[in-house]
Amino acid sequence: MPASDRAEAVRALIASCAELATFSRNLSHLVLLLRQGAFRPAEEYRPMLATLGTDVREHLDYFTRAMAELQPRRGSGMHQHRTGTTRTGALP
C-alpha cells in the first residue's frame, strides 16, 4: 500500500474512532437522563439510536478492512530473525 493511501486509511480510522467516542458520550448522557426520569430531553437521542447499530457495524467493517490492508504482506522479501529484527532478503 502506498504511503499516501496508508496515511489516508489511518486518518479515516482515527475519524471513525472519534465518532464512536461521541456515540459513547451520547449514550452515557442518555442513560443519565433516563435514570433521572428526564424522558423529554432523552427523546432528542432517538434519531441517533435509530441508526446506532448500523453506524457501529459500518465502523467495525471499515476498521477490519483497513487493518487487513495496513498489515504487511507475507512474502514481501522481508524476513524476521530469531532476535526479532528484520532484514531485506534474509534467508529463514
Buried (B, 14 or more C-beta within 10 A) or exposed (E): EEEEEEEEBEEEBEEBEEBBEEBEEBBEBBEEBEEEEEEEEBEEBEEBEEEBEEBEEEBEEBBEEBEEEEEEEEEEEEEEEEEEEEEEEEEE
